[in-house]
Amino acid sequence: MSVTFSVLRTDPRNGRLIWPVTATTEPEDFQVNFGNANAADLLAALGLSWDGGTGEMPIPLFSGLITQALRRGLCHRSPERPPIIDAKSDRLTIIHLGAPEGHIKRRLAA
C-alpha cells in the first residue's frame, strides 16, 4: 500500500480538482508517493494525522507546514527504521521496507 500526494487545481468551469496542464508532461514534479509507514511519519512531521482516506489542502498552507517542519528539525534527523518481514504460515507475508536515517527530512526538502 502507498500514499500519493498530488498537486491539483480547481477547474473554474465545474469546481472539480484536476491536474495542472504541465503535470501531463512532468508528472514527477506534481506528485510524490510514500509507503504507508513513511506517509504516516511525514504527516506526523507536518503536525497532521491521517484516517486512511483522502483530503485536500491549499498549496500555500501545505508549503508552510513543510517549511515549519524543516525548521523544527534542522538539528534532528528521523531515525533509521529497519526492514521487517512479518511471515506466518497461515497468511500473507508482509514486508515493511523501513527507511534510512534522515529519510523524512530529505523527502520534506524535496
C-alpha positions in Angstrom: 0.0 0.0 0.0 1.1 3.5 -0.6 0.0 7.1 -0.3 0.4 9.7 -3.0 0.4 13.4 -2.5 -0.6 15.3 -5.7 -0.8 18.9 -6.7 -4.2 19.6 -8.2 -6.0 22.8 -9.2 -9.7 23.6 -9.3 -11.3 23.7 -12.7 -13.2 27.0 -12.8 -15.9 25.5 -15.1 -17.2 22.9 -12.7 -15.2 23.2 -9.4 -13.6 19.8 -9.7 -10.0 19.1 -8.9 -7.8 18.4 -12.0 -4.1 18.0 -12.8 -2.3 21.2 -13.9 -1.7 21.0 -17.7 2.1 20.9 -17.2 1.6 17.8 -15.0 0.9 15.7 -18.0 4.4 16.3 -19.3 6.3 16.4 -16.0 4.2 14.2 -13.6 7.1 13.7 -11.1 7.0 17.4 -10.3 3.4 17.2 -9.3 3.2 14.1 -7.1 5.2 12.2 -4.6 4.5 8.7 -3.3 5.2 7.1 0.1 4.7 3.7 1.6 2.1 3.9 4.4 4.5 4.0 7.3 6.6 6.7 5.7 3.4 8.7 4.8 2.3 8.5 8.4 5.8 9.7 9.5 5.6 12.6 7.0 2.2 13.7 8.1 3.3 13.5 11.8 6.3 15.7 11.0 3.8 18.2 9.5 1.6 18.0 12.6 -1.2 16.3 10.6 -3.0 13.0 11.1 -4.3 10.5 8.5 -7.5 8.5 8.8 -6.8 6.4 5.7 -9.0 8.5 3.4 -8.3 11.4 1.1 -8.0 15.1 1.9 -7.1 18.3 0.3 -5.2 21.5 1.5 -4.3 24.7 -0.3 -0.7 24.6 -1.6 0.4 27.7 0.4 -0.8 26.1 3.6 0.9 22.8 2.8 4.1 24.5 1.8 4.1 26.5 5.1 3.7 23.3 7.1 6.7 21.8 5.2 8.8 24.9 5.9 7.9 24.8 9.6 8.7 21.1 9.9 12.1 21.6 8.2 12.9 24.5 10.6 11.9 22.4 13.6 14.1 19.6 12.5 17.2 21.4 11.5 19.3 19.6 14.0 17.4 16.3 14.1 17.2 13.5 11.6 14.5 10.9 11.5 15.9 7.6 12.9 16.6 4.7 10.7 13.7 2.2 10.5 15.0 -1.3 9.6 13.0 -3.5 7.3 10.8 -6.1 9.0 9.4 -9.3 7.5 6.2 -10.4 9.1 5.8 -14.0 7.9 3.3 -16.5 9.3 2.4 -19.8 7.7 -1.3 -19.2 7.8 -1.4 -15.8 6.0 0.2 -13.5 3.5 3.8 -12.4 4.2 4.0 -8.6 4.9 7.3 -6.8 4.3 7.8 -3.4 5.9 10.6 -1.8 3.8 11.8 0.6 6.5 13.6 3.8 5.8 17.2 5.1 6.1 18.2 7.7 8.7 17.0 11.2 7.7 14.6 9.9 5.1 11.6 12.1 6.1 13.8 15.3 6.2 15.1 14.6 2.7 11.6 14.0 1.4 10.3 17.1 3.0 13.1 19.1 1.5 12.5 17.7 -2.0 
